[in-house]
Amino acid sequence: MKKLPLVLLFAGFIFLFLSVDVTLTGAVIGTDIKITNSLFFVFGLTFFMASLILFVANKSLESLVIPTGTLEADEKRVETAMRSYSHTKEPKPYVLVSGEIHRDERGRPKPDTQQYSIYKELREHYGLKPSDFIIEGKSRDTLENFLYSIKKLKRKKVNHMKIATNPTQYWRFKLFEREAKREGLVDDSFEVEPLYTSESPKEFVYGVLAYVKDYVRVKSAGSLERAEKQRTGSFGSFLKNMLSNSEEKV
């Protein structure tokens, strides 16, 4: 599908070339162009216009994804994502903040939560408008970050995710991307690209263990959607607490 616009463009040029007769006149002072085959000329224009339409339709739209985590991680991810945003030419990518939004009894976002603080910072400090956002406010772990984000991006016809995160969490996003392509949840043209943040030794150890956990979780379930129902949040909390306690003892 990616090569089809180029094939049509090439075919269009061939038909246009065969449909005209170019004669040089007056020692290359001018040229005389005549259409000798109207059918080839129509085919040439048709293929040429079709290639332009397909090129525009297949143009990759981007989104910058900020998966929420700890307060320290969120600060690094927002800074990294918006640095990329400021260096991106028009049209600007959507900014998708992925993570559960905690709400009050009336269903309104609580103002003292990390997610609310991120949205506020993006609007007040970086000048983003509500139309610049894609809101994903349900995910509670990295697998849900991925699954709920791609559902949002599909509606916007976005097929390119740039994720602001550390290397080991990016490994997990790539694991989910490969599985999603295998299962047909996304097209082969869908791409996940990293915007790396720094990673401490503790975060690296946690990330490696979390990758192994998610790999087993996905492979044992047989699909991403079945794996989603087998949440391992308690195990993830155990890993974080264990690493925190070991760091305090050092």
DRENMAR-829912 format. One record per residue (C-alpha): residue number from 0; residue in three letters; chain; x, y, z. Coordinates in steps of 0.02 Angstrom, whole numbers. Layout:
BEGIN
@i: NUM; aa: ALA; ch: A; px: X; py: Y; pz: Z;
...
***
This chain:
BEGIN
@i: 0; aa: MET; ch: A; px: 0; py: 0; pz: 0;
@i: 1; aa: LYS; ch: A; px: 143; py: 118; pz: 39;
@i: 2; aa: LYS; ch: A; px: 216; py: 95; pz: -137;
@i: 3; aa: LEU; ch: A; px: 51; py: 116; pz: -230;
@i: 4; aa: PRO; ch: A; px: 60; py: 308; pz: -243;
@i: 5; aa: LEU; ch: A; px: 235; py: 295; pz: -318;
@i: 6; aa: VAL; ch: A; px: 178; py: 161; pz: -441;
@i: 7; aa: LEU; ch: A; px: 31; py: 268; pz: -496;
@i: 8; aa: LEU; ch: A; px: 142; py: 422; pz: -510;
@i: 9; aa: PHE; ch: A; px: 267; py: 329; pz: -619;
@i: 10; aa: ALA; ch: A; px: 127; py: 258; pz: -728;
@i: 11; aa: GLY; ch: A; px: 52; py: 431; pz: -745;
@i: 12; aa: PHE; ch: A; px: 215; py: 504; pz: -809;
@i: 13; aa: ILE; ch: A; px: 234; py: 359; pz: -933;
@i: 14; aa: PHE; ch: A; px: 59; py: 384; pz: -1005;
@i: 15; aa: LEU; ch: A; px: 81; py: 573; pz: -1013;
@i: 16; aa: PHE; ch: A; px: 247; py: 552; pz: -1103;
@i: 17; aa: LEU; ch: A; px: 171; py: 431; pz: -1230;
@i: 18; aa: SER; ch: A; px: 22; py: 543; pz: -1260;
@i: 19; aa: VAL; ch: A; px: 116; py: 696; pz: -1322;
@i: 20; aa: ASP; ch: A; px: 233; py: 737; pz: -1465;
@i: 21; aa: VAL; ch: A; px: 364; py: 868; pz: -1425;
@i: 22; aa: THR; ch: A; px: 451; py: 955; pz: -1570;
@i: 23; aa: LEU; ch: A; px: 594; py: 1078; pz: -1547;
@i: 24; aa: THR; ch: A; px: 580; py: 1229; pz: -1662;
@i: 25; aa: GLY; ch: A; px: 694; py: 1370; pz: -1713;
@i: 26; aa: ALA; ch: A; px: 861; py: 1303; pz: -1650;
@i: 27; aa: VAL; ch: A; px: 790; py: 1269; pz: -1477;
@i: 28; aa: ILE; ch: A; px: 708; py: 1440; pz: -1469;
@i: 29; aa: GLY; ch: A; px: 541; py: 1359; pz: -1430;
@i: 30; aa: THR; ch: A; px: 446; py: 1196; pz: -1423;
@i: 31; aa: ASP; ch: A; px: 288; py: 1133; pz: -1505;
@i: 32; aa: ILE; ch: A; px: 188; py: 1011; pz: -1395;
@i: 33; aa: LYS; ch: A; px: 44; py: 912; pz: -1470;
@i: 34; aa: ILE; ch: A; px: -69; py: 784; pz: -1388;
@i: 35; aa: THR; ch: A; px: -64; py: 635; pz: -1505;
@i: 36; aa: ASN; ch: A; px: -160; py: 509; pz: -1398;
@i: 37; aa: SER; ch: A; px: -305; py: 578; pz: -1296;
@i: 38; aa: LEU; ch: A; px: -339; py: 413; pz: -1209;
@i: 39; aa: PHE; ch: A; px: -160; py: 399; pz: -1145;
@i: 40; aa: PHE; ch: A; px: -169; py: 582; pz: -1092;
@i: 41; aa: VAL; ch: A; px: -327; py: 549; pz: -989;
@i: 42; aa: PHE; ch: A; px: -248; py: 393; pz: -911;
@i: 43; aa: GLY; ch: A; px: -92; py: 492; pz: -869;
@i: 44; aa: LEU; ch: A; px: -187; py: 632; pz: -782;
@i: 45; aa: THR; ch: A; px: -297; py: 506; pz: -690;
@i: 46; aa: PHE; ch: A; px: -149; py: 406; pz: -623;
@i: 47; aa: PHE; ch: A; px: -57; py: 566; pz: -578;
@i: 48; aa: MET; ch: A; px: -203; py: 638; pz: -478;
@i: 49; aa: ALA; ch: A; px: -237; py: 470; pz: -395;
@i: 50; aa: SER; ch: A; px: -56; py: 461; pz: -336;
@i: 51; aa: LEU; ch: A; px: -69; py: 635; pz: -258;
@i: 52; aa: ILE; ch: A; px: -233; py: 591; pz: -170;
@i: 53; aa: LEU; ch: A; px: -161; py: 428; pz: -100;
@i: 54; aa: PHE; ch: A; px: -3; py: 516; pz: -45;
@i: 55; aa: VAL; ch: A; px: -103; py: 642; pz: 57;
@i: 56; aa: ALA; ch: A; px: -220; py: 507; pz: 125;
@i: 57; aa: ASN; ch: A; px: -75; py: 395; pz: 178;
@i: 58; aa: LYS; ch: A; px: 27; py: 535; pz: 256;
@i: 59; aa: SER; ch: A; px: 81; py: 483; pz: 431;
@i: 60; aa: LEU; ch: A; px: -2; py: 580; pz: 572;
@i: 61; aa: GLU; ch: A; px: 91; py: 587; pz: 735;
@i: 62; aa: SER; ch: A; px: 49; py: 589; pz: 919;
@i: 63; aa: LEU; ch: A; px: 161; py: 623; pz: 1068;
@i: 64; aa: VAL; ch: A; px: 112; py: 504; pz: 1208;
@i: 65; aa: ILE; ch: A; px: 149; py: 542; pz: 1391;
@i: 66; aa: PRO; ch: A; px: 113; py: 389; pz: 1500;
@i: 67; aa: THR; ch: A; px: 91; py: 444; pz: 1680;
@i: 68; aa: GLY; ch: A; px: 191; py: 365; pz: 1820;
@i: 69; aa: THR; ch: A; px: 279; py: 436; pz: 1971;
@i: 70; aa: LEU; ch: A; px: 289; py: 624; pz: 1997;
@i: 71; aa: GLU; ch: A; px: 474; py: 626; pz: 1951;
@i: 72; aa: ALA; ch: A; px: 443; py: 520; pz: 1795;
@i: 73; aa: ASP; ch: A; px: 299; py: 632; pz: 1741;
@i: 74; aa: GLU; ch: A; px: 405; py: 788; pz: 1751;
@i: 75; aa: LYS; ch: A; px: 540; py: 711; pz: 1640;
@i: 76; aa: ARG; ch: A; px: 413; py: 642; pz: 1516;
@i: 77; aa: VAL; ch: A; px: 320; py: 807; pz: 1497;
@i: 78; aa: GLU; ch: A; px: 482; py: 903; pz: 1472;
@i: 79; aa: THR; ch: A; px: 546; py: 777; pz: 1343;
@i: 80; aa: ALA; ch: A; px: 382; py: 769; pz: 1247;
@i: 81; aa: MET; ch: A; px: 362; py: 957; pz: 1238;
@i: 82; aa: ARG; ch: A; px: 542; py: 981; pz: 1183;
@i: 83; aa: SER; ch: A; px: 500; py: 869; pz: 1035;
@i: 84; aa: TYR; ch: A; px: 335; py: 961; pz: 1010;
@i: 85; aa: SER; ch: A; px: 420; py: 1130; pz: 999;
@i: 86; aa: HIS; ch: A; px: 542; py: 1065; pz: 867;
@i: 87; aa: THR; ch: A; px: 405; py: 986; pz: 759;
@i: 88; aa: LYS; ch: A; px: 344; py: 1082; pz: 607;
@i: 89; aa: GLU; ch: A; px: 162; py: 1109; pz: 564;
@i: 90; aa: PRO; ch: A; px: 47; py: 1018; pz: 572;
@i: 91; aa: LYS; ch: A; px: 87; py: 990; pz: 754;
@i: 92; aa: PRO; ch: A; px: 58; py: 814; pz: 827;
@i: 93; aa: TYR; ch: A; px: -79; py: 777; pz: 950;
@i: 94; aa: VAL; ch: A; px: -25; py: 764; pz: 1132;
@i: 95; aa: LEU; ch: A; px: -98; py: 611; pz: 1218;
@i: 96; aa: VAL; ch: A; px: -82; py: 597; pz: 1408;
@i: 97; aa: SER; ch: A; px: -113; py: 415; pz: 1455;
@i: 98; aa: GLY; ch: A; px: -161; py: 368; pz: 1631;
@i: 99; aa: GLU; ch: A; px: -310; py: 350; pz: 1747;
@i: 100; aa: ILE; ch: A; px: -395; py: 514; pz: 1791;
@i: 101; aa: HIS; ch: A; px: -456; py: 515; pz: 1970;
@i: 102; aa: ARG; ch: A; px: -627; py: 598; pz: 1986;
@i: 103; aa: ASP; ch: A; px: -734; py: 661; pz: 2128;
@i: 104; aa: GLU; ch: A; px: -911; py: 603; pz: 2169;
@i: 105; aa: ARG; ch: A; px: -980; py: 718; pz: 2033;
@i: 106; aa: GLY; ch: A; px: -866; py: 644; pz: 1900;
@i: 107; aa: ARG; ch: A; px: -753; py: 796; pz: 1889;
@i: 108; aa: PRO; ch: A; px: -562; py: 775; pz: 1884;
@i: 109; aa: LYS; ch: A; px: -485; py: 800; pz: 2055;
@i: 110; aa: PRO; ch: A; px: -372; py: 955; pz: 2051;
@i: 111; aa: ASP; ch: A; px: -242; py: 878; pz: 2167;
@i: 112; aa: THR; ch: A; px: -198; py: 732; pz: 2052;
@i: 113; aa: GLN; ch: A; px: -45; py: 711; pz: 1940;
@i: 114; aa: GLN; ch: A; px: -148; py: 697; pz: 1781;
@i: 115; aa: TYR; ch: A; px: -239; py: 861; pz: 1818;
@i: 116; aa: SER; ch: A; px: -71; py: 945; pz: 1854;
@i: 117; aa: ILE; ch: A; px: -1; py: 884; pz: 1687;
@i: 118; aa: TYR; ch: A; px: -149; py: 951; pz: 1587;
@i: 119; aa: LYS; ch: A; px: -137; py: 1116; pz: 1680;
@i: 120; aa: GLU; ch: A; px: 49; py: 1130; pz: 1646;
@i: 121; aa: LEU; ch: A; px: 29; py: 1089; pz: 1462;
@i: 122; aa: ARG; ch: A; px: -105; py: 1223; pz: 1443;
@i: 123; aa: GLU; ch: A; px: -31; py: 1361; pz: 1550;
@i: 124; aa: HIS; ch: A; px: 156; py: 1336; pz: 1526;
@i: 125; aa: TYR; ch: A; px: 162; py: 1268; pz: 1347;
@i: 126; aa: GLY; ch: A; px: 7; py: 1353; pz: 1278;
@i: 127; aa: LEU; ch: A; px: -83; py: 1198; pz: 1214;
@i: 128; aa: LYS; ch: A; px: -269; py: 1212; pz: 1174;
@i: 129; aa: PRO; ch: A; px: -399; py: 1077; pz: 1213;
@i: 130; aa: SER; ch: A; px: -403; py: 1033; pz: 1027;
@i: 131; aa: ASP; ch: A; px: -217; py: 989; pz: 1039;
@i: 132; aa: PHE; ch: A; px: -253; py: 849; pz: 1164;
@i: 133; aa: ILE; ch: A; px: -314; py: 672; pz: 1152;
@i: 134; aa: ILE; ch: A; px: -378; py: 622; pz: 1324;
@i: 135; aa: GLU; ch: A; px: -353; py: 442; pz: 1382;
@i: 136; aa: GLY; ch: A; px: -404; py: 434; pz: 1564;
@i: 137; aa: LYS; ch: A; px: -434; py: 250; pz: 1605;
@i: 138; aa: SER; ch: A; px: -269; py: 154; pz: 1594;
@i: 139; aa: ARG; ch: A; px: -189; py: 88; pz: 1754;
@i: 140; aa: ASP; ch: A; px: -34; py: 0; pz: 1686;
@i: 141; aa: THR; ch: A; px: 79; py: 0; pz: 1532;
@i: 142; aa: LEU; ch: A; px: -23; py: -128; pz: 1435;
@i: 143; aa: GLU; ch: A; px: -180; py: -24; pz: 1459;
@i: 144; aa: ASN; ch: A; px: -80; py: 132; pz: 1413;
@i: 145; aa: PHE; ch: A; px: -45; py: 50; pz: 1246;
@i: 146; aa: LEU; ch: A; px: -216; py: -28; pz: 1212;
@i: 147; aa: TYR; ch: A; px: -320; py: 123; pz: 1261;
@i: 148; aa: SER; ch: A; px: -203; py: 243; pz: 1171;
@i: 149; aa: ILE; ch: A; px: -211; py: 151; pz: 1004;
@i: 150; aa: LYS; ch: A; px: -401; py: 151; pz: 1014;
@i: 151; aa: LYS; ch: A; px: -399; py: 340; pz: 1034;
@i: 152; aa: LEU; ch: A; px: -270; py: 362; pz: 896;
@i: 153; aa: LYS; ch: A; px: -368; py: 254; pz: 772;
@i: 154; aa: ARG; ch: A; px: -515; py: 375; pz: 783;
@i: 155; aa: LYS; ch: A; px: -398; py: 517; pz: 735;
@i: 156; aa: LYS; ch: A; px: -317; py: 410; pz: 598;
@i: 157; aa: VAL; ch: A; px: -148; py: 427; pz: 685;
@i: 158; aa: ASN; ch: A; px: -24; py: 286; pz: 648;
@i: 159; aa: HIS; ch: A; px: 135; py: 352; pz: 727;
@i: 160; aa: MET; ch: A; px: 163; py: 359; pz: 915;
@i: 161; aa: LYS; ch: A; px: 311; py: 447; pz: 994;
@i: 162; aa: ILE; ch: A; px: 318; py: 395; pz: 1176;
@i: 163; aa: ALA; ch: A; px: 408; py: 498; pz: 1307;
@i: 164; aa: THR; ch: A; px: 475; py: 368; pz: 1428;
@i: 165; aa: ASN; ch: A; px: 630; py: 278; pz: 1488;
@i: 166; aa: PRO; ch: A; px: 711; py: 138; pz: 1386;
@i: 167; aa: THR; ch: A; px: 644; py: -12; pz: 1482;
@i: 168; aa: GLN; ch: A; px: 462; py: 45; pz: 1475;
@i: 169; aa: TYR; ch: A; px: 486; py: 77; pz: 1289;
@i: 170; aa: TRP; ch: A; px: 539; py: -106; pz: 1271;
@i: 171; aa: ARG; ch: A; px: 367; py: -152; pz: 1338;
@i: 172; aa: PHE; ch: A; px: 278; py: -37; pz: 1217;
@i: 173; aa: LYS; ch: A; px: 374; py: -119; pz: 1073;
@i: 174; aa: LEU; ch: A; px: 324; py: -291; pz: 1140;
@i: 175; aa: PHE; ch: A; px: 142; py: -238; pz: 1135;
@i: 176; aa: GLU; ch: A; px: 163; py: -159; pz: 963;
@i: 177; aa: ARG; ch: A; px: 230; py: -323; pz: 890;
@i: 178; aa: GLU; ch: A; px: 87; py: -421; pz: 968;
@i: 179; aa: ALA; ch: A; px: -42; py: -294; pz: 909;
@i: 180; aa: LYS; ch: A; px: 20; py: -309; pz: 729;
@i: 181; aa: ARG; ch: A; px: 18; py: -499; pz: 741;
@i: 182; aa: GLU; ch: A; px: -161; py: -495; pz: 805;
@i: 183; aa: GLY; ch: A; px: -218; py: -366; pz: 678;
@i: 184; aa: LEU; ch: A; px: -259; py: -232; pz: 808;
@i: 185; aa: VAL; ch: A; px: -152; py: -107; pz: 710;
@i: 186; aa: ASP; ch: A; px: -90; py: -98; pz: 531;
@i: 187; aa: ASP; ch: A; px: 87; py: -146; pz: 483;
@i: 188; aa: SER; ch: A; px: 118; py: 39; pz: 448;
@i: 189; aa: PHE; ch: A; px: 86; py: 81; pz: 632;
@i: 190; aa: GLU; ch: A; px: 246; py: 137; pz: 717;
@i: 191; aa: VAL; ch: A; px: 302; py: 165; pz: 896;
@i: 192; aa: GLU; ch: A; px: 454; py: 276; pz: 918;
@i: 193; aa: PRO; ch: A; px: 544; py: 325; pz: 1080;
@i: 194; aa: LEU; ch: A; px: 576; py: 495; pz: 1156;
@i: 195; aa: TYR; ch: A; px: 696; py: 435; pz: 1289;
@i: 196; aa: THR; ch: A; px: 703; py: 505; pz: 1464;
@i: 197; aa: SER; ch: A; px: 841; py: 465; pz: 1588;
@i: 198; aa: GLU; ch: A; px: 831; py: 306; pz: 1691;
@i: 199; aa: SER; ch: A; px: 904; py: 274; pz: 1863;
@i: 200; aa: PRO; ch: A; px: 979; py: 103; pz: 1909;
@i: 201; aa: LYS; ch: A; px: 825; py: 66; pz: 2016;
@i: 202; aa: GLU; ch: A; px: 709; py: 108; pz: 1871;
@i: 203; aa: PHE; ch: A; px: 813; py: -1; pz: 1755;
@i: 204; aa: VAL; ch: A; px: 800; py: -152; pz: 1871;
@i: 205; aa: TYR; ch: A; px: 613; py: -125; pz: 1892;
@i: 206; aa: GLY; ch: A; px: 594; py: -103; pz: 1703;
@i: 207; aa: VAL; ch: A; px: 682; py: -266; pz: 1662;
@i: 208; aa: LEU; ch: A; px: 578; py: -363; pz: 1788;
@i: 209; aa: ALA; ch: A; px: 419; py: -278; pz: 1726;
@i: 210; aa: TYR; ch: A; px: 463; py: -326; pz: 1546;
@i: 211; aa: VAL; ch: A; px: 482; py: -508; pz: 1596;
@i: 212; aa: LYS; ch: A; px: 317; py: -499; pz: 1691;
@i: 213; aa: ASP; ch: A; px: 224; py: -424; pz: 1543;
@i: 214; aa: TYR; ch: A; px: 305; py: -545; pz: 1419;
@i: 215; aa: VAL; ch: A; px: 243; py: -693; pz: 1521;
@i: 216; aa: ARG; ch: A; px: 75; py: -609; pz: 1545;
@i: 217; aa: VAL; ch: A; px: 46; py: -583; pz: 1358;
@i: 218; aa: LYS; ch: A; px: 115; py: -751; pz: 1299;
@i: 219; aa: SER; ch: A; px: 18; py: -851; pz: 1429;
@i: 220; aa: ALA; ch: A; px: -144; py: -760; pz: 1389;
@i: 221; aa: GLY; ch: A; px: -124; py: -781; pz: 1202;
@i: 222; aa: SER; ch: A; px: -181; py: -606; pz: 1156;
@i: 223; aa: LEU; ch: A; px: -165; py: -427; pz: 1218;
@i: 224; aa: GLU; ch: A; px: -350; py: -409; pz: 1254;
@i: 225; aa: ARG; ch: A; px: -353; py: -568; pz: 1360;
@i: 226; aa: ALA; ch: A; px: -193; py: -513; pz: 1446;
@i: 227; aa: GLU; ch: A; px: -277; py: -348; pz: 1489;
@i: 228; aa: LYS; ch: A; px: -401; py: -442; pz: 1598;
@i: 229; aa: GLN; ch: A; px: -258; py: -527; pz: 1692;
@i: 230; aa: ARG; ch: A; px: -195; py: -374; pz: 1783;
@i: 231; aa: THR; ch: A; px: -36; py: -391; pz: 1886;
@i: 232; aa: GLY; ch: A; px: -44; py: -226; pz: 1979;
@i: 233; aa: SER; ch: A; px: -7; py: -304; pz: 2148;
@i: 234; aa: PHE; ch: A; px: 152; py: -385; pz: 2080;
@i: 235; aa: GLY; ch: A; px: 207; py: -219; pz: 2006;
@i: 236; aa: SER; ch: A; px: 177; py: -132; pz: 2172;
@i: 237; aa: PHE; ch: A; px: 276; py: -269; pz: 2260;
@i: 238; aa: LEU; ch: A; px: 424; py: -240; pz: 2144;
@i: 239; aa: LYS; ch: A; px: 420; py: -52; pz: 2171;
@i: 240; aa: ASN; ch: A; px: 409; py: -71; pz: 2360;
@i: 241; aa: MET; ch: A; px: 548; py: -200; pz: 2364;
@i: 242; aa: LEU; ch: A; px: 665; py: -88; pz: 2263;
@i: 243; aa: SER; ch: A; px: 619; py: 64; pz: 2368;
@i: 244; aa: ASN; ch: A; px: 656; py: -29; pz: 2530;
@i: 245; aa: SER; ch: A; px: 822; py: -96; pz: 2464;
@i: 246; aa: GLU; ch: A; px: 873; py: 81; pz: 2413;
@i: 247; aa: GLU; ch: A; px: 831; py: 148; pz: 2586;
@i: 248; aa: LYS; ch: A; px: 941; py: 14; pz: 2668;
@i: 249; aa: VAL; ch: A; px: 1093; py: 57; pz: 2563;
***
